């Protein structure tokens, strides 16, 4: 990686490996929008980082545990259709 200074802005030069089909799609999008591939990738990365940060800010999903009699005889949690049938009978 190389660090270059462009006026007051610092930029990191790096190489990324993209599948050919993804690169072609990114290139088409950049040309269509009249922008650089770098700007498109930068915008996508910033959007993903914002989404990740927002996801971390949300409280964790909470599951309330209710005491009961446990797993009932004949219930197979790996068999969705049998489980649905049993639930329909209750």
GIPE-V856101 format. One record per backbone hydrogen bond with DSSP energy under -1.0 kcal/mol. NH is the residue of the N-H (numbers start at 1). CO is the residue of the C=O. Records with the same first field share a line. If there is no record, write none. Layout:
NH: CO + CO
This chain:
2: 13
4: 11
6: 9
9: 6
11: 4
13: 2
23: 19
24: 20
25: 21
26: 22
27: 23
28: 24
29: 25
30: 26
31: 27
32: 28
33: 29
35: 30
40: 36
41: 37
42: 38
43: 39
44: 40
45: 41
46: 42
47: 43
48: 44
49: 45
50: 46
51: 47
52: 48
53: 49
54: 50
55: 51
56: 52
57: 53
75: 72
79: 76
83: 79
84: 80
85: 81
86: 82
87: 83
88: 84
89: 85
